[in-house]
Amino acid sequence: MNAYKKYITITDPKQIILSDLPFAAGQRVEIIIIAEDNPRESISKKVRDLFDKTQSLPEVQNITESEINAEIEAYRRGE
């Protein structure tokens, strides 16, 4: 049995479109759909993606350690 796993996000609950599959035309396949049970994993991935995106912004590259420390201290003081 040749297994292939692909994750998609449902955009239309009435249909699912699978593309770029590694199977030949006319080949018979079995489709099993399992909903993700762990929303934490999905949220964690979104947060990691957001961190990657924000940390790659040019403006972020210019922030110094002293500016970060000043922000943290201001937050702790309630400013």
Disulfide bonds with the S-S distance in Angstrom:
none
